[in-house]
């Protein structure tokens, strides 16, 4: 679970006031079917997942089973700030439209329910299910707040629960926790997958600022087999939310293993972020000769991303939490707080001799996009600006191709808000400036600096620029997701104009520019 330590003392006080262990479980997230304001509040995303109400952070337990994509998530049902963690639950058949489900997991005598994963126990290794009805099993971290406040070191342990009705109801294992802890203060976020090399289960656990790898034959009894990362990667903060999987390098028969590790703080633009390693896994040990730090997303608002287990065709689909612990509690929403990124397909390419992990919107997302929107070619003379009107009320996809490397995209509105994305070919850099993008003063460190993203391995020639703009977020994808920035925005009005400034001394050619409306995914 991606938690912010500075808030734990506050939450401890909440625990003294009331114990969630004794509370009557909330049976259903109630939707008012005829409420015309449903999902239309200020800044409510229209094509990103959000909870109906109250606090959400990390995506958890991403798994596909019996035609359904499950999205569990860190959830506090009583307020729009972080509190005693539950697992919220939603399902989808297409990864576009989501149905809210009752809360899946509640805190109990072992503690809050922090982040984790889910698997389909197809071989019934646990004995929870049958050959005809395998169990869906969740693996999660227990966080004992009272133990933490007492100064203990064993306040985070790992538990499991199972469902025999595809996630509609859950039974916790009677002998939880299945992994105790006596040494590591931050010991959490188990990601479990079926290890085909060893024919057993493998668990990744974040342990302070490195990774532990454990194996099990039955999801109940575990043995630690290796560690990774004590001397590799970024170490500016605590490691969290690990994930690991094989990917075939595009256009080749080569397969490499990818390890995702979220870190808080220590990201390149401040606060939290997700790094990745490319290497090999022999069934027990992950090894990588990667020397430099690599980042999945250079924006400030993509964290704790993990991938789906058991997907058709083994597609690797990732969803992240679209926020940052630097200001997550202060964002200017009132009914709910936090959104998820759009689901993204992860792929591995070799570009200019370097392995690159690409993340790009799921192909199915195109079904939401108005393909009838007109595309046009635009030429901007040196040091001049092209101004065009935007018509989609911050619910759009903007897409074009260009070989240019020196220009600025500025989104503006009638409230004098301005967001600037600049490409600097000489310095091989993209900058993202949201300092004047709208509401920014709700938190001291939301928008004090210009974000930077090096693009030193971007290939020469024409590349695609793709932007997804929702009510309170923007996702920027360069060259099919080779370079990505995800950021929250809170403009006082929808952006109504886009200015393209040519900062070079040659003509800027923009090919196939298209602003397309994106359909909402919620009934309203």
N, C-alpha and C positions, 0 to 999 in steps of 0.2 A: 504494500500500500504506500502510495506517495503521500506522506504526511509531513506537515510543517512543525518541527519540534517546538517552535516558540509559542504554538497554540496549545500544547499539551497540558500546560499548567491550568489554562483557562478551562479546558475540557474536564480536568480533574475536579475543578470546583463544581462543574455541572453534575459530575457523578456524585458528589457529596450531597447535592440537593435532591437528586432523584437517581434511582438505579434502573437502567434500562433492562436489567435482568429480571426485574419484577413487573415490568410494564406488560399490559395486555397487548399481544401482537396486533398490528394493523392488518386486517384481512385483505383489504383491497385498496388500490389507488383509485379513488372515485373520480369518474369523468362526468361532467355535466353535459349531457348530449346536446341540449338545446341552447347552450350558452353561446351567443354569437361572438363573444370575445375570446373563445377558446383558442389558445396558442397565437393570439394576436397582440400580446402586450408589447410595450416598447422594447426593442432590441431582441425580441424572440426570434431565433433562427427558424426559417421556414423549410429548409432542406437538410438540416443537421439534427441529429438526435439530441433532445433535451428531456429531462424528467418533467412530468406534469407540474410538479411543485417541489420546492425545497432543494436541498444541497445534493450535488453529485460531484464525484471526481473520477478516479481511475476506472477504465473499463476492466471487467473481470470475466473469467470463465468463458471466453469466446469459444464456442463449439457449435458444430453443425450436426444435427441428429434428426433422422426421420423427416427430412424435408424442411427443417426449421433451423434458422440461424438464431442462436441464443446470444443475447447481449446482457450480461450481468454487469453491475457497476457499484462502486462505493456510494452509499446513499445514507443520508440522515433525514428521516421523515418528519422531524419536528421543527426544523428551522432552515434558513437559507445560508447558514454558516456551518462549518465542519463540526460534527458532534459524534456521539457513539455510532460507530459504523455498522451498517446492515449491508446486505446485497440486494440492490434493486434488480429488476428483471424486465426485459422486453424481448419480443420475438419478431422475426421477419421471415418471409419466404423469398424475398428478392433483394435484400440488403438496401432497399430504398424506403419502404413504408414499414413502420414499426407499430406493434400493438403492445401497450403497457400491460404488464402482468402483476399479480400480487408480489409483495416482497418475498424473496426466496429464503434468505437466511437472516436470523436474528441473533443478537448477542446472547450469551448464556453464561453459566458459572465460570467458564474458562476465559471470557473476555469478549471484546468487540470482534467483529468479523472484518479483518483487513483483506487485502487483495490476494488473488490466487487465480487458479485456472480450472478447467473442466475437461474430462475425457469421457469417451464412450468405452466401457469395459466389455469389448466385443467377445473376449475369451472368458468372461466371468471369472477373472482372477481373484476378485474379492469375495465371490460367493454371494454378493448382494442381489444378483439377478439370475437369469437363466439363459440358456443358449438362444431361446426364442425371444426373450425380452431382456437384453443386456442393460445393466444399470448405467445411468448417467451419473458420473461421480465428480463432485467438486472438491478441490484441494485449496485450502485457504489458511491464512495466518490468524491465530488468536492473539489479541493484544489485551493483556491484563493491566488495566490502568492503575488499579490499586497496587499491584506488584511493582510497577514502574515508580510510582510515587514513594513506595517504601524503600527504594534504592536497590531493588533486586536486579539481577542480570538475566533472569529467565522469564521475563514477562512477555516474550513473543515465542509462540510455539505453533506447530502446524496441525491442522485438523482436516477431517474429510466428512462429507455427507453424500447421500445418494438419493436418486429419484428413479422410480420405476414407471412413471407416467410422463416422460419427456419433459420434466422440469416443472410440472404443475404443483407437485408437493415434494418435500424433502425430509429425509430422516438423517440425523447426525449419528455418526458411528459411536457406539456405546463406550469404546475405549479411547476416545480422544483425550489428549493429543497423540498423534502418531509419531511426531518428532518433538522431543523436548529441547530445552536450550539452557545451558549453564554458563556460556562463555561470551556470547556476542550480543551486544546491546541492540543493534539493528539486524534482525534475523527474520526475513520475511519475503513475501510475494512469490510463493512457489509456482513455477511453471512446469507442468508435467506433460510428457509425451511418450508414445510407444517407441521404444528403442529397438529398431529392427536388427541392428548389429548384434545385440546381446539377447534379444527376444525377452525383454522385460521393460519395466517402466523406469524412466529417468526423470529426476526432479532437479530443476535449477533453483537455487536459493540465494538471494542477496544477503551477504554477511558483512555488514560494515561497508568497507570500500572495495570488496572483491566478491567473487562468485564461488559458491560451493556446488558440486555436482554429486547427487545421490542416486542410487539405484534400488529397485524393489521388484519383487516378483508378484506382489499382491496389493500394492498401494497402502498396506498397513504397516509393514516392517521394512525399515529403510537402513541402508548402509552408505556412508559417505565414501566416494571413490576418488575424488580429485578436487582441486581448486584451480581458479584462473583469475588473473588480473591484479595480483598484488603489485606487480612491477610493470603493468601495461595499462594504457588508456588514461583518461582524465580522472583525477582524484581530488577535485575541488570540493566534493561533498559526499553524501551517502549514496551508495549504489542501490537501485531499486528496480523492480519489475523486469527481471531478465526474461529472455526468450531466445530460443535457438532452433534452427531448422536448416535443411539442405535446400539449395537452389541450383538448378542447372544454368550455367552461363549461356546467355542468349546466343543462338547461332552455333553452338558447339555441343559436344558430348560431355564436356567437363562439368563436374559437380563440386561446389564448395559449400561449406557450412557458414551460416551467418549467425552471429550472436548480437542481440540487442541488449543494451544496458541503459536504463534511465539514471540520471544523476541529479541530485539537488543539494546545494547549488553547484555551479561549475560549468554551465552551458556557455557557449561563445558570446552570446549577447545578454547574459545575465540571468540569474535564477536557474530554473530547471530546463533540462533538455535530454535528448536521447542519442547516445553514441552507438556505433556499431563496429564489429570486428568481423573480418573475413578470414576463415582458416579451415581447419579440418577437425573432425571428431571421430575417434576410434571406438566409440561405444562407452568409454569411461572418461577420456581426457579430451578437452578442447585445446587446440594449439593454433597460434597465429603468429606470423612473423611481421605483422603490421606494426610499424614504428610510430606513425603519426595518428593523431586523434581524428576520427571520422564521425560525422554527424548526420543523422537521418533528416533533420530539418533545422534550418538556421533561424527560424522565427522564434518568438518568445512563447508561443502558445500551442505547442504540441508536445505532450509529455505522457509518460507511463503507457506508451503504445505497446500493445501486444497483438499476436496473430491468432487466427482461428485454427483450432484442431479439427481434424476429420472432414475437411472440405472436399466436395467433389473434385476430382482430378488433382487433388493435393495443391490447389491454388492457395497461395500465401496472402491472406487478406489481413490488413492491419487497421486498427482503430486506435486513436489517441485521445487523451483528455485535452480539450482546447482551452487551456488556462496555464497559469504560472503561480507558484506558491508565493511569489513576491507580492501579489495583489489579489489573489483569488477570492478572498473574503470581502473585498471592497468593491468589486465591479457593480455598476449601477443597474442592477435588476432587483425586482421586489418580490415576485412570486416564486421564481426558481433561480438557481444559480449554476452555471456551467453548461457547456455543450461538448459533444464529441466531434472530432474531425469527420469528414466524409470517409467512408470505407475506401481503403487504398490497396491496390495490388502491388506487392513487392516483387521485384525482379532483379536479376544480376546481369550486368553487362561488362564487357571489357572495352574501355574507351581510351584511346591513346596509350594502350598497354597497361592500363590501371583498372583493377576491378572496382566497379561502382554499384552501390545498392540504390536502385531507383524506386521511388514510391509515387504512385500516380492513381488518380481516381479510378475506381472499379469500372470496368467497361459498361456495366449495367446502368451506371449513372447517366449515360447518354440518353436514356429513355426519358429523363426529366427535362432535357434541354430542347428548346424550340428550334428544330433544325430548319424551319422555314425562314428564319431571320436572314436578312440580306447581308452578303459578304461583299466587301469592297477593297480595292487596292488604294493605298494612300501614299502620296509622295510629299515629304516635308523638306523644304529647302534648308540649306545650312543656316544654323543659328536662328531659325524661325520656329513658330509654334502653330500646330493645327488644333483647332478647338472643335469638339463635337459634342452633341447633346446625348445624354444617357436617358433611357426611357423605362428602365426596369425596376426602379425603386429599390435598389440594393438587393436584388434577388436575381442574379444574373451570372452568366459565364461570358467572359471576354477572351477572345482567342485570335491569334494571328501568327504569322511567320515573318522572320526578318533575318538578314545577315548582318544588320547593323549592331554595333556594340556601344554606341554613345548616344543615349537619349534618356529623357525623363518622362514618366507617366505621372500626371497629377490629377487626382480625383478631387472635385470641388463641389460645393453646394451654396445655396443662397445665404447660409448662416456663416459664411467665410471660413468654414472648415476646409482643410486641405491635407491630402495624403499624397506623398511623393515616393515613387519607386524609380531609382536611377540606375542605369547601366553605365559603367565606366570601363571602357575597353582597355585603356592604357594601363590602369591598375588592376585589371581583371577582377572587378568587384561590383557587386550589387549592393546598393544602400536602400534602406527602408525607413522612411521618416514619418512617424505618426504623432509627432509632438503637437501638431495643430489639427489633428484629424477629427476632433469633436470633444466630447467630455474626456478629460485626462486627469483632472485634479482630484479624483476620488481616492487616489493613492499616490504617494510621493514618488514612487519609482516605476510608475506605469509607462511613462513616455518622456523620460528625461534625456535620452541619448538617441542617436541615429544608429540603427542596427546595420550590421555589415555581413555580407556573405561572399567569401572568395569564390570565384568561378574560373580558377586557373586551369582546369582541365576541360572546359567547355570546348567542343570541337569547332573548327572554323566552318564558315558557311552558314547556311540558313538553319535556324532553329525555331522551335515552337515556343511561344509565350502563351500560357493559359492561366486565367485568373477566375476563381470562384468567389463571388461577392455575395454574402448573405447579410442579414440585418445587422449583425454585430461581429462579423469576421471576414477575413480575406485569406485565401489560400493561393499562393503563387507557385506555379510549376514551370520550370525552365527545362527545355529539351526532354520532354516525356518523363519529368520527375528526377532528372539527374541532380538538379538543384531545386530546393523547396524552401519556402518561408510561409509560416502560418502565424497569423496575428489576429487578436481581437481589436475591434474598433467600436467606438460609440459616438458616431456623428449625430449632431443635433437635428439634422434632416438628411434625407437620402441624397447621395451624391448625384448631381444632375448634369455635370459636364466632365469630360475627360480631355485634358490638354496633353498633346504629344510634342515635346520640345526636342528639336534636333540639336545636340550639343557638339556636333562634328562640323567639319568644313566640306563635307560631301553630302549629296542627297540621301535622305533617309527613305528607304522603301519598306513599306508595311504591306504585306501581302495577305489577302483574304481576311481582313479585319471583320470581326463579327461580334456584335453584342446580342446575346440570346437570353430570353427569359428562361428561368428555371422553375419548374412547377413545384408547388409546395407538397409536402408529404403528409400533412395532417389535415383532418377534416376541420372545417371552420364555418 
